[in-house]
């Protein structure tokens, strides 16, 4: 029997006969999990013998990888002497195969269906995704502020904003530093989600950064935003290019810093901060908040979210972990730091669908995976996220745009990313127009590829703001995969449905009414429509359930 833990913000399963409770679905929906062997789903305890010596062809250096914890380090954690050259050459040979996992998978296209999608399999294929560490995160924060100030200064060179857009009005009212925060955040999200390595060089992921792009892509939406705010076309392009140049330099600087082993002189500490009343949908409840600190930098995190992160960590990384585990605390610090850095002063980019909405999606259309989430705001145990280097330990399978249904761009199999061939997904992207546009085209491509596959059901429940002039919304509205009938889109009126705050780990309110209308699209191939049928009457019950929640808020 499936239940939901409000304390930990996660679903769990309860056996009424044995009275046993487990966090992992004992009878999952996806084909992959049905075929996975029981022993493959168990999390293994970390041990010294698990470390494997490998060679990075990108950096021409030996490193050590632990397939049980997904951890990669530059210094030998076993304390043994460095290997002789012949062994290093052997490690190099082995690593070349791992950097190009597609070479191992030629021949039988259906082999992906019978391959385990455990964390070990993912990390074996993408071994060179080196995890973040607090010192690197703090330097990234400094560079982020530097780039933000550069945007403000470059924009100010062309005088005051004269347009009537929200950005222009905010710049005049609150000053350029505040007014340009949204523009800067949209530049970052666009570059982060749209910078995809298409040449199959998995090793290059060591050079990429969690925020700053190694290569940049055009951002017509942000350029248009500056033009609408009163800037000329040439001035807008010049401003953005200067900022993107600075971001690329920051990426290189952080890549160089990654080559230097992190110092363990400073540990992340956890102390009780306060006990506050949290406004829930149905009732108020008192909750403890903690301070997670590294050096002079500290983040506030509620007990409920810390426990949720621990549950996810136990499922995906180390089932023996505790709140006192120094490695767990370090990784939590990096996750929180990453998303607070990405969102800046606004938490709008990580707002999430409410609990009751996710429960409806699970009950009615079998949603198991989120396409745009983080360990902080996820409802399911598996997700795609922008920050695999920090999020992989909590269930992230990487960037959704790498997934095309059966394989990822860059010649990495979807199975090795931990993604199933088929399934029911929830997609609630950052409300950045360019990202929404790309998402719509990406989903359309996946469904088109599997349009005639009766054995691979696909369903996408897409949640976006009602921006009628958005290209992506028009693509989905006119899609032949739209269910339950052509042109049908469920519209949720503003103030009559809630969202969970983006920075919900430190807020004192569980949900808040939406200030915009929201559109819900159900996009499915024929197999998906057969497995998870949607009717107009059923879809309208979602609107009723969400409206009831706002009356309690």
N, C-alpha and C positions, 0 to 999 in steps of 0.2 A: 504494500500500500504506500503510495507516494504522499508525503506530507511536506510541510514547509516550516523551517525554523526562522521565526522573526528575530530571534536573538542573534543568529549567525547570518541572516540574509541569504540562506541557501536552501534548496530543496533536499530532502533526504527520504530514505525508504525504510518502512517499518514492517517487520514480519509479524503478523498477528498470532501465528502459531508458536514461534520461538521467542517472540518479544525482542528480537534483535533489530537494532537500528544501524543503518549503514549510509554513508554519504554518496557512494557510487551506485548507479542504477543496476540492480542485479539482472534486469532484463531489458537492456537498452534497445532503442529503435533501429539504430543504424546497422547496416549490413556488416560493416567492419567489426563492430563490437559483438555482433552475434557470432562471428567466426573467430574472435580472439580467444586464445587459450586462457583458462583461469589463472595459471601461474604468471602469465604475461601482464596481468592487470595489477599485480601486487607491487606495492612500493617497497624497494629494498633499502635496508639500512646501510648508511654510508660506511665504507671500510677502506683502509689504506690500500689494499690490494686491487681496488677497482680502478686506480689511476693508470692511465695509458699514456705513454710517451708518444708524441706526434711531432710532425715538422710542418711549419707554416711556409708554404712556397711564396706567399705574399710578402712575409717579413724576413724570410731566410733565417729562421730561428726555431729552436725546439721549444715546444710547450707541452703541458700535461692536461689531459682531459679525463673527467670522471663521468662515464655514461649513466651512472646511477643518480647523479645530482645535477647533470647538465653543466657542471662548473668547468671552466678552463682557466688555467693560471700559467704564468711564465716561469715561476720558480718551482722546483721539484718538491711537492708536498710530502713525499715519502722519506726525504732526508738522505736518499741514496746519492752516490757520486754520479756526475753527468756521464752519459753513455759515450762510448768511443765512437769514432767517426763511422765505422761500418754500420753500427746499429742506427746511427742518425740517418744514414742513407736509406736504411730499411724503413725507418719511420717516415722519411720523406716519401718513399714510394707508396706506403700505405695511405698517407694523407692525400696524395694526388688522386687516388681512387675516391676518397671521401669528398674531395672538393668537386668531383664530377660524378655524383651518384647516378646520373642518367646512364652512364656507361654500363652499370650493373643491371639495368632494368630493361634493356633492349630484348625484343623477342616476343614475349607474351604480354600483350596489353592488359589482359585481365588479371595479371598477378597482383595488381594493386589491391584487389578486393580481398585477397587472403593474407595480406601483410599486416602485422600488428601496428597500431598507431600509438604505441606507448611513448613516453618521454624519451626513453633510451633510443628508440628507433629514430625519433626526430633529431636528437642531438648527434647521433652517429652520422646522419646525413648532412647536418648543418653544424659541424663541430666548431667552426671558427666564428660563431656568434659569441663573442666574448662578453661576459656580463659586466655591468656597470659597477662602480664602487663609489663611496661617498666623496672622496677627494676629487674624483673626476666630475661628479655631479655638481659640486660647489664651483668648480672652474667653469663648467658649462653655464651655470647660473650667471656668473660674472660676465661671460661673453654674450649671453642673451641680453642682459641689461645694456651692454655696450652697443649691440646691434639695434636695440630699441631706441636708444638715445641718438644713434646715427640717423635712423629714419626720421625722428622728430626734428633734428637739426637740418637735414637735407630738405625736408618739406618746408621748414620755416624760411629757407632762403628765397622762396618764391612769394612771400607775403602771407597775409591772413587768408584763411579759407573763406570763400564768398558764396559757396553753394548752399542749398537748402537741405542737404542730406544730413542724416544723423551724425556722421563723422564731422562734417563741417560745423554743424551747430554745437557739437560737443567741444570741438577745438576752440571755438569762440567763447563758449561758456565756461569750460573747465580747464582750458589751456591745452596746448599741443601734446604734452606728455600724457595726459589722460585721454584726449580725443583720438590719438593715434594708436592707442593700445589695441583696439579691435582690429585695425588694419594690420598691425604687426602680427597679431595672433593668427589672422586669416592667411597671411603670407606663410607663416610657419606650418600651419596645418596643411595647406595646399602642397608645399614642397615635401613635407614629411610623408604624406599619403600618396603622392603622385610620383615620387622618385623611386622608380623600380629598375632594378638591375636586370636587363634583358639579355645579357650575353652568356649567362650560365656560369659566371665566375663567382661561385659562392664565397671564395676566400676574400673577395673585395668587401664583404660585410664587415670585416675588421676595420676597414678604413672609413666606413660610413658611421654616422653618429646618430644618436637617438633623437636629436632635434635639428641639427644643422645638416643641410644637403651637401653631398659630395659633388653632385652635378645638379644643375637647376633646370626647371621646366617653366615654360611661359605661363603667366598667370593673368589671363585677360580680364578675369572678374575683378581682381584688385586694381588693375590698371584703370578699368572703367570706373571703379569706386572713386579713385582720385580725380578722374576727369569730371565725374558728376559733382565732386566737391569743389570744382573750380579750377583745377589744374589743366594745362594744355596736354595734348597727347605726348609730345616730346618730353615735356617736363615730368610727366607721370612715369614714362618709361625710364628716364634717367634716374629718378629717385629710387625706383624699385631695383634697377640694375646695380646701383651703388650698394644697396642693402644686401642683395644676393651675393655680390662679390665678397662682402664682409662675412657673410654666412659661410661661404666656401672656405675662406681662410680660417674661420673658427673651427670648421670640420677638420681641416688638416692639422691644426694645432692640437685638437683633442685626440686625433689619431696618433700623433707623435707621443702624446702623454700616455696613451694606452700601452705603449711599448715598455713603459717603466712600471715595474711591479708596484702595486699599491702598498703603502705603509700600513702596518697593523698597530702603530703606536697609539692611535685613537680609536676607541670602540664606540659603537652606537649604544646609547643607554636609554632605558625606559623607566620613567618615574611617574607616579600618580600626580595629575595636575589639578583636577577639580571634579566635583559631582554636580551635574547640571540637569535641569528638566528638559527632556526632549519631547517636542510636540509630535506625537504619532497621528496616524490617520484616524484611529479609533479611540486612542486614549493618550494621556500624558504618562511618561515614565522617567524615573530618575536614572541617569546613566553616568558611569565613571568615564572621565577623559584622561588620557595619558599624554605625556610629553616625550617624544622620540627625538633624541638629541645626538648630534655629531659635532663636536667642537662647539662653535658659537651658533650653529644652525639648529633650530628645533621646530618640530611640527606637532600639532595637536591631532590626536586620533582617538575616536571613541572606543570603548571596550567592545561594543558590538562589531565594529569594523575590524578591530585587531583580531578578535576571535574568528571572524569570517576569513581573514587572510591566513590565519593559522590552519583553519580547516582545509582551505584550498591547497596550502603548502603541504599538508599531510597527505592529501590525495595525490598530488602530482610530484612531490619531491622527497619528503622524508616523513614517514608516518610516526617517527619517534620524537619529532620536534616539539619544543615547548616555548612558551613566551620568554623564557630565559635564554633560549638558544641564540648565541651571538650572531651566527650566520643568518638565521631567520630575521633577526632585528635589522641587520645590515641591509638585507634585501628588501625588507619593508620600507626602510628609509629611502632607498633608491627609487622604489615604485612611487611613493608619495612625492618625492622631490621631482621626479620626471613630470608627473601630471600637473603639479602646481606650477612648474616652470612653463609647461606648454600652455596652460590656461591663463597665466599671468594674474591680473586682478579680477578676471571674469571666470565664473564657473559654468558659463553657458555652454561651453564646448564639450562638456562631459556630462550633461544632464541625461537622465535615463528614464525609460518608460517605468510607470509605477508598478509596485508588486502585484496588484490585482490584475493589471494588464498582462504581465508576464504569465501569471497563473492561467489566465484565459487563453493565451497563445499556446501554452503547454497542453492544456486540456483539449483544445479544439483543433489545433493544427500541428501539434506535436513538436513545437520548437525545442531544440536541444542546444543550438549553437548561436552565439551572437557574433555578427560580422564586424561591429565597431564597439568595442567595450574595453574595459580595463579591470584588473583585479579589484579596484576600488568600487566600481559601479556595476559589475556584472551580476546577473541573476542566476545564470546557468554555470555549470562547472567547467565548460569549455567555451573558448572565445577566440576571436581574432582581435589583435590589437596592434597599435603602431609601434609598440616598444617591446619587441620580443626579448631584447637583451635583459630587461628588468622583469618582464611579466612571465617569462617561460616557466618559472618556478611555481607559478600560481595558476597555470592552466592555459596560457596563451599559446596559440599556434602560429602567430606572426601576422603579417599584413594581409588583409582580405584580398587586396588587388593582386596578390601573387597566385591566387587560387582561380582556376578556370574550370573546375568541375572534375577533371581527371588528372590534370597535371598543372604545375605552376609555371609561369613564365620563368625563364632562366633554366628550364629543363629539369626542375626538381619535381618529383612526383608528389601529388597531393597527399598521398598516404604518408610520405616522409615528413610532411608538414603537420601530420596529425589530423588532416582533414579527410572526411569520408567521401566516397564517390556517391553523391546523393545525400539527402537529408533535408530537415526543415530548419531554416535559418531565420533569425530576426535581424533586421538591418535598420539601425537608428544612427545615421552618420553624424559627425559634427555638422552643424548648420552653416556650412561653407559652400557656396554655390558651386564652385568648381569640383569639389569633392562629391557633392550630390549628383552632379552631371555625370561624373566618371562612374559612380556607383551604378546609376541607372543603365548606362551602356554596358557595364561589366556584367550585371545580372542578366540583361537581355542576351548577351553573348553566351553565357553559360546555358540558359534555357534553350536557346537556338541549337546549341551543340547537342543537347540531350532531348530535343523535341520528340524524337521518334524512338527513344529508348524506354520501353515498357518496364525494364528491370531496374531503372535508376530514377526513382522519384525525387524531384526537387521542388521545394516550396520556399518562397521568400516573403516574409511579412515585413513590409517596409514602412517606416514611420518617419515622416518629414514634415517641416512646416509648410503651410499652404501658401507658397510663393508661386502664384499663377504664371509669372513671366519666367520661371526657371525652366531651362531646357530639359533637365533630368525629369522633372515632373511631367512635362509634355510627352517625353519618351515613354514613361510608365503608363500614363493615361491612355495612350494609343497602342499599347503593347497587345499583341495577340495572345499573350500569356496571362492577361489580367483576368482574375476570377472575382466573383462567380459569373460575371457577364461583361461584355464589352462596355468600356467607359465607366464601370462602377468603381467608385472610390469612396471609402468611408470617411466622412468629415467630422472631426471632433471640434466643437466650438470652444474658443478660448474661455477660460474661467470655468469651464464645465468638464475639465479633466486635469489631472495633475502630472507633474514630472518630479522625479527625484533630483535634488540638487547635484551639480557636478562635483562639488567638494563635500559630498555628504558625509565623509569620514570625520569632518570637524564641525558640522552644522548642528544646530539645536532644533531643527525641524526636519521631519522625515520626508515630507513631500510639500510641494507648493503648486498652486494653480498656474496653468500655462497662460502666458500673456499673448499667445498667437493661436490661430486655428491650426489644427494638425490634420494631416491626411494619412490614411492607412491604406496601403496597397497590398493585395494578395496576388502574387505572381507565381505561377506554377506551370510545369510541363504537364502533359497528359497523365503521366504516371503519378505525379505529385497530386494532381486534382482528384485522382481516383483514390489515393491513399488518405489524403487529408481534405475531403470535400468541404467547400465553403459555400454557404447560401447567404442571400441578402438578410433573411430573418436572423440567422445565426450571427452575422457580422454586427447587426444592430444591437445585439445583446452586449457586445463589448462596449458600445457607447453608453448603454444604460449602467453597466457596472462601474465604469470610470466616472460617470456623472454622480453616482451615489457616493463615491469616495470624496468628491469635492464638497458635498453637503456635510461631511463629517469633519473636514479640515478646518 
